[in-house]
Amino acid sequence: MSDVKKLSEERLKSINELVGTLNYVGSKVTELSVEHSRATEAYRHLQEQLEGEKEKIRSEYGDVEINLQTGELKENKE
């Protein structure tokens, strides 16, 4: 019968700590990826809403520039 070789307790502990940390970091990467996707989708949705508002303003007032501080409208010079 052959002798079973075994890692030292210290080396086994070290490897298990690395695997545990790797798994933790991997799960965080997944969480951040999901958050990134959600944030990107929210950003796109907000851009679409803003474009819709701009289109409403164009149809009502024509091609104008808006002072976002005061709400004043000026004819677009372009």
N, C-alpha and C positions, 0 to 999 in steps of 0.2 A: 504494500500500500504506500502511496506517495504522500509526502507531507504537504499540507495545505499552506500556501504562502499567504501572508496577511499584511496589510498596511499597518503602520504604527498608529496608535490612537491619535497622536498629534497630527499626522498627515491626513488621516481620515477626517478629523475635525476640520482641518483647514479646507479640504476639498468640499465638505458639506457646507461650510460657511460660504465658499465661493458660489456653489450651486444655488444656495438660498438667496444670495445677493443678486445673482444673475436672474433668477426667477422674479424677484421683486422689481428689478429695473425693467425687465421685459414687460411686466404688467403695467408699470407706470408709462412706458412707451406706448402701449396699447391705449391706455386711458387718455393720454395726451393726443394721440392720433384721432380718437373719437371726438374729443373737445375741439380739435382743430377743424375737423369736418363740420361740426355743428356751427362753429364760429364763422367759417367760410360761407356756409349756407345762409346764416343770418345776415352777413354782410351783403351777399348778393340780393337777398330779399329787400334789404334797406335801400340798396342802389336802385332796384326796380321801382320801389315806392317813390323815391326822389325823382326819378325820371318821369313817373306818372304825374307828379305834382308840377314839374317843370312844363310838361306838355299842356296841362290845364291852364297854367299861367300864360303860355304862348298863345293858346287858342283864345284866351280872354283879352290879353293886353298886347299881343304881338311879340316880336323879338326884342325883349328888354333885358337890361341888367338889373339885378335886385341888390340893394344894400341890405345885407342880412342883419345889420344893427338897427336900422331905422325903418326898413320896409319900403323905402323910396324906390321908385322905378325910374330908370333912365332908358332912353332909346339906345339900342345896341349900335355901336359905331361901325361894326364890321359889315 
